């Protein structure tokens, strides 16, 4: 029972509250950070885990899904993985402990634990809004991560991989990243499991692109089959900034990836591309919002979903155009390949437009494999399972190929192929 509200807490809610009470004395942070943490956990106790009654979580009833949570496990062990792309600079967080060694000389990196200790992280620990369950949990429990600054005019020759590896228990990480004016870089935010034991993971990335920055950011989530992954990325785009954001989900049991973009500078351009590979009994929810707040900006969002077995998927996408955001060009599409009678996918695209000189649109489709194409391949001696995998791969491959970076394209194609070999 929550003594403040009189509500009965679920097992997962009670476990989180008790975990905070036990851990608060050893969590890193000065007085300001501790006050921010206390506010977040107090707000969590008031609101609890979201249910279908919360509109933003209507398709992901987290209170019902999280019957129990794995406890923090200080004995769990894991190891840093090989980089996704050979030659990348890797910054790793293994079971919640960050290692900033090996950062590129042109980039300033320090552990988020240091920003907590000196209080500079306190302001950023606030929740986005009343529905920000991920922000509340992460801010209350976060221990480490990276604070990264890519100075103005810097161009990184090799990808920067932020690698979060965990094995069982709980891990809560945070990654504030600032790109200076004119900076150019490719960043891979990679989440992966090192074992089969259940894990509960939250991750928040705060990304700021200054004027003229040109950034490719890849989120690759490949958690274990029993894991819960709650991710959030918050992005602000300056004048003439360009961001190519790719989200690839290829793992996890309960997954919620939130993407929140504020378009704050004229001439900026956002390209979001998503690939959701869903099998088994996975529940995967990608929730996206973009706010066009100034004139002459563009955004395009293309989401491709492949759903097998008894998996459930969700895409919620909202484009908001402010009254001053004339000449906005924003388009969004969600295309789903549904490959099982027991699978399910829900798409909820939304437009909120308060300007009259704009071009905005959205669309969603749900299809099965084209049986004519399947017959064509099988008639040429290709086994049915191989033919199906080829058609599924073609459905998502064109999204990856837009990257026009051969090593990165090959690496992501390898991830997709490995997943299809297992599920298709």
C-alpha positions in Angstrom: 0.0 0.0 0.0 1.2 3.5 -0.9 0.7 5.5 2.3 0.7 8.8 0.4 -2.0 7.9 -2.1 -3.9 5.0 -0.5 -3.3 3.0 -3.7 -2.3 -0.7 -3.7 1.1 -1.0 -5.4 1.8 -3.8 -7.8 4.7 -6.1 -7.1 6.9 -4.3 -9.7 6.0 -0.9 -8.3 6.7 -2.0 -4.7 10.0 -3.5 -5.8 11.1 -0.3 -7.4 10.1 1.8 -4.4 11.9 -0.6 -2.0 14.9 -0.7 -4.2 15.2 3.1 -4.1 14.9 3.2 -0.3 17.7 0.6 0.0 20.0 2.2 -2.7 19.5 5.9 -2.1 22.3 6.1 0.4 24.9 4.8 -2.1 23.6 6.4 -5.3 26.1 9.0 -6.7 25.1 12.6 -6.5 25.3 15.8 -4.4 22.4 17.4 -2.6 20.8 18.8 -5.7 20.9 15.4 -7.4 19.5 13.7 -4.4 16.6 16.2 -4.3 15.9 15.6 -8.0 16.0 11.8 -7.4 13.6 12.1 -4.4 11.2 14.2 -6.5 11.2 11.6 -9.3 10.6 8.7 -7.0 7.9 10.6 -5.2 6.2 11.3 -8.5 6.5 7.7 -9.5 4.9 6.6 -6.2 2.0 9.0 -7.0 1.5 7.9 -10.7 2.7 4.3 -10.6 3.4 2.3 -13.7 1.2 3.4 -16.7 -1.9 1.5 -17.7 -4.1 1.6 -20.8 -5.9 4.6 -19.2 -2.8 6.8 -19.9 -3.2 7.7 -23.6 0.5 7.8 -24.3 0.7 4.2 -23.0 -2.6 2.9 -24.3 -1.1 0.1 -26.3 1.6 -0.8 -23.7 0.0 -1.5 -20.3 3.2 -1.5 -18.4 1.6 -2.2 -15.0 0.0 -5.4 -16.4 3.2 -6.5 -18.3 5.7 -6.1 -15.5 4.4 -8.6 -13.0 7.8 -8.6 -11.2 11.3 -7.1 -11.7 14.7 -8.6 -11.3 16.6 -7.2 -8.4 19.9 -5.3 -8.7 22.6 -8.0 -9.0 26.1 -6.7 -8.1 27.5 -10.2 -8.7 26.5 -10.3 -12.4 29.4 -10.3 -14.8 29.7 -9.3 -18.4 32.3 -8.3 -20.9 32.7 -5.5 -23.5 31.7 -6.7 -27.0 33.5 -6.3 -30.3 32.4 -3.1 -32.1 29.6 -3.3 -34.6 31.7 -1.6 -37.2 35.4 -2.4 -37.3 37.6 0.6 -36.4 34.9 2.3 -34.3 35.8 4.1 -31.1 34.0 2.2 -28.3 32.8 3.7 -25.0 31.4 0.9 -22.9 29.0 0.6 -20.0 29.2 -2.9 -18.6 26.6 -3.8 -16.0 26.1 -0.1 -15.3 29.8 0.8 -14.9 31.2 3.2 -17.6 34.7 3.1 -19.0 35.6 6.3 -20.8 39.1 5.1 -21.8 39.9 5.2 -25.5 37.8 8.2 -26.5 38.8 10.0 -29.6 41.2 13.0 -28.9 38.8 15.4 -30.6 35.9 14.5 -28.3 35.5 15.4 -24.6 34.1 12.4 -22.6 33.5 12.0 -18.9 31.5 9.5 -16.9 28.0 10.5 -16.0 28.8 9.4 -12.4 31.1 12.4 -12.2 28.4 14.7 -13.4 26.1 13.3 -10.7 28.8 13.6 -8.0 29.5 17.3 -8.8 25.8 18.2 -9.3 26.0 19.3 -12.9 23.6 16.5 -13.9 20.8 17.6 -11.5 18.9 19.8 -13.9 18.7 17.1 -16.6 17.2 14.6 -14.3 13.7 16.1 -14.5 10.9 14.2 -16.2 9.7 15.5 -19.6 6.0 15.5 -18.7 3.4 13.8 -16.5 3.6 10.6 -18.7 7.4 10.3 -18.6 7.7 7.0 -16.7 11.0 6.2 -18.3 12.5 9.5 -17.3 11.3 9.1 -13.7 12.7 5.6 -13.2 15.9 6.3 -15.0 16.5 9.6 -13.2 15.8 8.0 -9.8 18.2 5.1 -10.3 20.9 6.2 -12.9 24.4 5.6 -11.7 26.5 6.0 -14.8 26.8 6.7 -18.5 28.7 9.3 -20.5 28.7 13.1 -20.9 30.0 13.6 -24.5 30.9 16.9 -26.2 31.9 17.0 -29.9 33.3 20.5 -30.4 32.3 22.8 -33.2 33.8 22.0 -36.6 34.9 18.5 -35.5 34.5 15.7 -38.0 34.9 12.2 -36.7 36.5 9.8 -39.3 35.3 6.6 -37.5 32.0 5.8 -35.8 31.7 6.4 -32.1 30.0 3.4 -30.5 28.3 3.8 -27.1 28.0 0.2 -25.9 25.7 -0.8 -23.0 26.1 -4.5 -22.0 24.3 -6.1 -19.2 23.8 -9.5 -17.7 20.8 -9.9 -15.3 19.6 -7.5 -12.6 19.0 -3.9 -13.3 20.9 -1.2 -15.3 20.1 2.5 -15.7 22.3 4.6 -17.9 22.2 8.1 -19.3 24.0 9.8 -22.2 23.9 13.6 -22.6 25.7 14.3 -26.0 26.3 17.8 -27.5 27.4 18.4 -31.1 28.9 21.8 -31.7 28.2 24.0 -34.8 29.2 22.2 -38.0 30.2 19.0 -36.3 29.9 15.7 -38.3 29.8 12.3 -36.8 28.3 8.8 -36.8 27.2 7.5 -33.4 26.0 3.9 -32.7 24.0 3.5 -29.4 24.1 -0.2 -28.9 22.2 -2.2 -26.2 22.9 -5.9 -25.9 22.6 -8.7 -23.3 25.5 -10.9 -22.2 23.4 -13.7 -20.8 20.0 -15.3 -20.6 19.0 -14.2 -17.1 16.2 -11.5 -17.1 17.3 -7.9 -16.9 15.5 -4.6 -16.5 17.1 -1.8 -18.4 16.4 1.9 -18.8 18.4 4.3 -20.9 18.0 8.0 -21.6 20.0 10.0 -24.3 19.8 13.8 -24.4 21.1 14.9 -27.8 21.7 18.5 -28.9 22.7 19.5 -32.4 24.0 23.0 -32.8 23.7 25.0 -36.1 24.9 23.1 -39.1 25.7 19.9 -37.3 25.4 16.8 -39.6 24.9 13.6 -37.5 23.9 10.0 -38.1 22.7 8.3 -34.9 22.0 4.5 -34.8 20.1 2.9 -31.9 20.5 -0.9 -32.0 18.6 -2.7 -29.4 19.4 -6.4 -29.1 18.4 -7.4 -25.6 17.8 -10.9 -24.4 14.5 -12.8 -24.8 13.6 -12.3 -21.2 14.7 -8.6 -20.8 12.7 -5.4 -20.4 14.2 -2.4 -22.2 12.8 1.1 -21.7 14.6 3.6 -23.8 14.2 7.3 -24.4 16.0 9.7 -26.7 15.5 13.5 -26.5 16.7 15.6 -29.4 17.0 19.3 -30.2 17.9 20.5 -33.7 19.5 23.9 -34.3 19.5 26.0 -37.5 20.4 24.0 -40.6 21.1 20.9 -38.5 20.7 17.5 -40.1 20.0 14.3 -38.3 19.6 10.8 -39.7 18.2 8.7 -36.8 18.0 4.9 -37.3 16.3 2.7 -34.7 16.7 -1.1 -35.1 14.9 -3.3 -32.6 16.0 -6.9 -32.7 15.5 -8.3 -29.2 13.8 -8.0 -25.8 10.6 -9.2 -24.3 9.0 -5.9 -23.3 10.5 -2.9 -25.2 9.4 0.7 -25.3 11.6 3.1 -27.3 10.5 6.8 -27.1 11.9 9.4 -29.5 11.1 13.1 -28.8 12.4 15.7 -31.2 12.2 19.5 -30.9 12.9 21.3 -34.2 14.2 24.6 -33.0 16.2 26.0 -35.9 15.1 27.0 -39.4 16.5 24.9 -42.3 16.9 21.8 -40.1 16.1 18.3 -41.4 15.2 15.1 -39.6 15.2 11.7 -41.2 13.9 8.9 -38.9 14.1 5.3 -40.1 13.0 2.4 -38.0 13.2 -1.4 -38.4 11.4 -3.5 -35.8 12.1 -7.3 -36.0 9.6 -8.9 -33.7 9.3 -12.6 -32.9 8.3 -15.0 -30.1 6.2 -13.2 -27.5 7.9 -9.9 -27.7 6.0 -6.7 -27.1 7.7 -3.7 -28.8 6.5 -0.1 -28.7 8.1 2.7 -30.6 6.6 6.1 -29.6 7.7 9.2 -31.6 6.9 12.9 -31.4 8.4 15.7 -33.4 7.6 19.4 -32.8 8.2 21.7 -35.7 8.5 25.1 -33.9 10.0 27.3 -36.5 9.5 27.9 -40.3 11.2 26.1 -43.2 12.0 22.7 -41.7 11.6 19.2 -42.9 11.1 15.7 -41.4 10.4 12.3 -42.8 9.7 9.1 -40.8 9.6 5.6 -42.4 9.0 2.6 -40.1 9.2 -1.0 -41.3 8.0 -3.8 -39.0 8.4 -7.6 -39.4 6.2 -9.5 -37.0 6.3 -13.3 -36.5 4.9 -15.8 -34.0 2.8 -14.2 -31.2 4.7 -10.9 -31.1 2.9 -7.6 -30.6 4.1 -4.3 -32.0 3.1 -0.7 -31.7 4.1 2.5 -33.5 2.7 5.8 -32.2 3.9 8.8 -34.2 2.9 12.4 -33.8 3.9 15.4 -35.9 3.1 18.8 -34.3 3.4 22.0 -36.3 3.4 25.3 -34.3 1.6 28.4 -35.6 4.9 30.0 -36.5 6.2 26.9 -38.4 5.1 27.9 -41.9 6.7 26.0 -44.8 7.0 22.8 -42.8 7.3 19.7 -44.9 6.7 16.6 -42.7 5.7 13.1 -43.8 5.4 9.8 -41.8 4.7 6.2 -42.9 4.5 2.9 -41.1 4.6 -0.4 -43.1 4.1 -3.7 -41.5 4.8 -7.3 -42.7 2.5 -9.5 -40.5 3.6 -13.1 -40.8 1.5 -14.9 -38.3 -2.2 -15.2 -37.6 -1.4 -14.8 -33.9 0.8 -11.7 -34.3 -0.5 -8.2 -33.9 0.6 -4.7 -34.8 -1.1 -1.3 -33.9 -0.2 1.9 -35.7 -1.4 5.3 -34.5 -0.1 8.2 -36.7 -1.2 11.7 -35.7 -0.9 15.2 -37.1 -1.4 18.4 -35.0 -1.1 21.4 -37.4 -1.6 25.0 -36.4 0.0 26.6 -39.5 -1.7 26.9 -42.9 1.2 26.9 -45.3 2.6 23.4 -44.8 2.9 20.0 -46.5 2.2 17.2 -44.0 0.9 13.6 -44.4 0.9 10.2 -42.9 0.0 6.6 -43.8 0.1 3.1 -42.6 -0.1 -0.4 -44.3 -0.3 -4.0 -43.1 0.5 -6.7 -45.6 1.6 -10.4 -45.9 4.3 -11.7 -48.1 3.4 -11.5 -51.8 2.6 -15.1 -52.7 3.3 -14.5 -56.4 6.9 -13.4 -55.5 7.2 -16.4 -53.1 6.0 -18.8 -55.9 8.5 -17.2 -58.3 11.4 -17.9 -56.0 10.3 -21.4 -55.1 9.8 -22.3 -58.8 13.5 -21.6 -59.3 14.5 -24.1 -56.7 14.8 -21.9 -53.6 13.4 -23.6 -50.5 10.3 -21.9 -49.0 11.9 -20.8 -45.7 14.9 -19.3 -47.7 12.5 -17.6 -50.1 10.5 -16.1 -47.3 13.7 -14.8 -45.6 14.8 -13.2 -48.9 11.5 -11.4 -49.3 11.5 -10.2 -45.7 15.0 -9.0 -46.0 14.1 -7.1 -49.1 11.3 -5.4 -47.2 13.7 -3.8 -44.7 17.0 -3.7 -46.7 16.1 -0.5 -48.6 15.8 1.3 -45.3 19.4 0.3 -44.3 20.8 1.1 -47.8 19.8 4.7 -47.4 22.7 5.1 -45.0 25.2 5.0 -48.0 28.0 3.9 -45.6 29.2 0.5 -46.7 30.7 -0.8 -43.5 27.7 0.3 -41.5 25.2 -1.0 -44.0 27.0 -4.4 -44.0 27.0 -4.5 -40.2 23.3 -3.8 -39.9 22.5 -6.2 -42.7 24.4 -8.9 -40.7 22.2 -8.1 -37.7 19.1 -8.5 -39.7 20.2 -11.7 -41.5 21.2 -13.3 -38.1 17.7 -12.4 -36.7 15.9 -13.8 -39.8 18.0 -17.0 -39.7 16.7 -17.5 -36.1 13.0 -16.6 -36.7 12.2 -17.0 -40.4 
